[in-house]
Amino acid sequence: MITTTKTLNENAPGLLRNSIDERIVKIRPMSTPIDQLSRCGRCRRAASMKVEYYSVDTKRISTTLKTKFESAAGSALSDNMSVSTIYTNDDNIFEVSETILVPSVKGYRDGKQTDEPLVLYVVGKPSKSGIEVAPLNGLVKTGANAGIYIPTLEKDTELVRMGRASTELAVQTALFSAMPKKASNFCQIFKMQVEQSTLAKIADKEVNWNFNDQEEAAIIDMRLGMEKNFLFGQAAKLFDAEKNEDIYFTGGIWNQTDNSMEVPADNMTESDLIDICSRAFTGNNGSKRKILVAGTRFLEALSKIQYHRVVKADETRTKWGMEFKEIVTNFGTLYVLHSEVFDQCGHSSDAFVLDPNYMTKYVHLPFRAESLDLRRSGQRNTDAVVLTEASCLVLRYPRAHMRVLGTTSASSSTNESSTTGV
C-alpha cells in the first residue's frame, strides 16, 4: 500500500497540518495567545457545528459539615465500634470503607485529648442523606453514659477524604465513581473578506504594498476577533428569519470553569502569588506547568512584587512562537503572558490560568482562503479573497484551569474613573 496525502487525510485526519494554518501562527502570535495555543496544540475535527464532549474532574478530596454534630455516644456495633450519622455538604464524595480526617478537631487516646486530629471510618451511607461514621480515636466513656463519643463538630468543619480500609477476607469494596459530565459548545463561523481593485493592483505605489500585505492585516484583525470570542464568548444559537438560517456563537473558556479566586490587583504581594500557585496546581491533578494570561493592571501588580527565595521569576522562555516570563514556585511553574484582549473586554485586573494539555480545539471548517471571481459574476472589478474558519475551544478538565479575579479598592476605582474621564 502506498501512503499518499489523500490516504493520510482519509485515515488520519488532522495528521497533515494545513499549510495556511502554519503560516497563520507566525502572524503576531503575542497579540492572540489563546488562538495561538489552540493552533499549536490539540486539534480535532468536528462533524457538525455543535460539539458535544465529556469533561471529568477528579473526585473532590474534602467537604464541610452541613449541620452541627453534638457529641453523643453512637450505636454500638461491637465493643470498640460506635456508629453515628453526620451530614455533610457533599455526601457523594465518600464511600463505605473510606477514612476521614478532621484536621481542626483533636482526637483522644486513653481517655485524654491529644494533638492528633480526629479520624473517622465510613461504615455506611443511608439512602436519603448523611454518612454513618465510627471514630478511630474518639472519647471513650464508662459508667452510666458509656460509649465511644465523637467530639462536637461545628458546622462548616472541614472533612478530608483519605484511603480505604478493608477487612482481611474482603474481596470487593464500594465502587469508585467519577462520572464524566456531558457539555457542548458551538463552532462559530469566522469570516473576513479582502478585496483589491484592478486599478489599485496595477497602480505605481510609493511602497511595496500588495494584496498579500492586505490579506495579512485582515488575518490579524480576524484573529483578534476570534481571540475575544474564544475567551469571553457566549454559546448561543439564533435564527435569522430573513436568511432562514441559524447563526452559531461559540462559548469562551472563561465561563467553562467554576474554579476561581480573588486577589488584590492594586497591592499584590508575594504571598498572593503563592496563593495563586497553590490554588492553580493543587487539588486538580493537572500539569505542573501552566500559562497565566493577564490583563495590564494585573500584570502591573505582578511586576511590582518583590520576589525572595521562595519564588523565582528571572527567566524568559520561548514556546509556541511566544515569549513568556517564567515564574517558578514550589507548587509549579507559571508561564506569564500579557494580553491586551483582557483590557479591551473589561478584564484588565484579571487573569486566566490555562493548562494547555487540557484545552482542545474543535474545527468544523479549517482555516482556508477562497478566491472569489467577482469579475465574471459581474459584481466588481476586484481581486477578492474570503478567509473562513468554523471552530471552538473546550476545556476537557475544567478544574485544571482557573479564573483569577483582581479586586481593587474604592479609592483606586475612583482614581481610575476620574483619569478615564479626563
Salt bridges, closest charged atoms under 4 A:
GLU10 OE2 - LYS6 NZ 2.49
ASP21 OD1 - ARG39 NH1 2.70
ASP35 OD2 - ARG39 NE 3.03
ASP35 OD2 - ARG223 NE 2.54
GLU52 OE2 - LYS50 NZ 3.83
GLU52 OE1 - LYS182 NZ 3.26
GLU70 OE2 - LYS68 NZ 3.52
ASP90 OD2 - ARG60 NH1 3.65
GLU95 OE2 - LYS59 NZ 3.79
GLU98 OE2 - ARG161 NH1 3.48
GLU116 OE1 - ARG109 NH2 3.30
GLU154 OE2 - LYS68 NZ 3.66
GLU195 OE2 - ARG380 NH2 2.71
ASP258 OD1 - ARG399 NH1 3.87
GLU270 OE1 - HIS308 ND1 2.84
GLU326 OE2 - ARG289 NH1 3.57
GLU326 OE2 - ARG317 NE 3.13
ASP343 OD2 - HIS338 NE2 4.00
ASP350 OD2 - HIS347 ND1 2.83
GLU370 OE2 - ARG368 NE 3.96
ASP373 OD2 - ARG376 NE 3.33
ASP383 OD2 - LYS201 NZ 3.26
ASP383 OD1 - ARG375 NH2 2.76
GLU389 OE1 - ARG39 NH1 2.93
GLU389 OE2 - LYS361 NZ 2.98
GLU416 OE1 - ARG297 NH1 2.71
